[in-house]
């Protein structure tokens, strides 16, 4: 695996989100699959649906990081954009009946931070590698 910023951040975030998804199942026994109430995993509220989402996001990031730089850029950018949207929507969901993944304020902060990092790397890094490759082909 090349030392691309996109592949590194994708692998790190992917591994962390996978671990959080697995750890979440240890604390959410007896919690409804989806609902406004969850159990605390450190300071973040989670429920089984939230855990599954973490597993899917983590798997996508890690898989893309092991594939290629373009795949990792695409997934980092996509997940970053989705997390930005979830962060914004989450501001309105906390405390409402539509909050089916048990979001809380700490989740929103984490989603915004993840969005900034993933979008920043996805959109800004590895441009030199792409330009160099294109120049080498010419």
N, C-alpha and C positions, 0 to 999 in steps of 0.2 A: 504494500500500500504506500503510495507516494505521500510525502509530507505536505499535502495540500491543507490550507486552513479549513476549507469546507469539509474535507474528509475527517479531519481531526475533531472539529466541533460537532459534526454529525455523529461520529463514533462516541464521543464523550456524552453528548446530550442523549443519544440513543440508549447507551448503557444506563445512564441515570434514570431515564423515564421507564425503562424496563424494570429496573430494581424497585422504583417507587410503585409501579403497577403490581409487582409481586408482593411487596411489603404491605400494600394496601389491603390485600386479601386477608392478611393476618389480623388486621384490626377491624374489618367490616363484617365479621360473622354476625348474623342476626339482624343486619341492616337490610332494608328493602333494596331490591336490585337498582331501582331508580327512584329518586325522591329528593325532597328539599333537605332532609336530614341525613347527615353522614356521621362518621366517627373521625376523630382527630388522628391524623398521622403527623406527628410533631405539631405543627401549627396549621396544617392544611386539612380541610374536611374532605373526606372521600367516601364514596359508596361503590358497590360493585361495578356499576356502569362507568363511573369515573376511572376505576382501576383498569377496566378493559380498554378504555380510550388511551390511558397511559401506555399500556402494552402495545397497542396498535401504532401509536406515534413513535414510541421507542424502537419498535421493530422496523418501521419504515426508515427512520433516521440511520439506524445501524446497518441495515441492508444496503441502503444507498451508499453509505460510507465505504462499504467493502467492495462495491461495484466499480465506480469510476468518479472522477472529479465532476463531470457534467451531471451525473445522476445525483451526486451529493449536493451540488449547487441547486438543482431543481427542487429536491426534497427539502433542503434547508429553507429555501425561499418560500415554498408552498406552506410548510409547517409554520414558519415565521408569520406569514400573512394570516393563516388561520388563527394562530395564537393572538395576533393583534385584534382580530375580529372578536374572538372569545373574550379577550380582556375588556373590550369596549362593551360588548353585550353583557358580560358578567357584572358590570357596574349597575345594570338595571335589573339583573336577575336575582342578586343576593336579597334574600328576604321575601321573594315572590314565589307563588305556586308553580311558576314555570321553570324553576331552578332544579331540573331533574338530575343534575350531576353534583348536587350539594356543594356548589361554589361558595367560598367565603372571601373576605377581603384579602387574606394572604394569598389565596389562589390567584386573584386578579393581579396582584403585584408580581407574582411569579410568571403569569402568562405575559404580562407586558415586558418583563425583563427577558424572557425567552424569545419573545417576538423581536425585540431590539437586537439581541445578539444574533439570532438566526437570520434575520433579514439583512443585518449589517454584513455578515460574512457571506451570506448567499448572494447578495447583490454586489458587494464590493471587492471580495477576494477572488483570487485566481484569474484575474483579467490578464495579467502578464503571461501566464501559461497559455491562455487561449490565443493571444496575439502572437507569441513566439511560435506556436504551432502553425498558425495561419501563415506567418511570414516564411517559415521553413518550407512549406509546401509550394510557395510561389516561385 
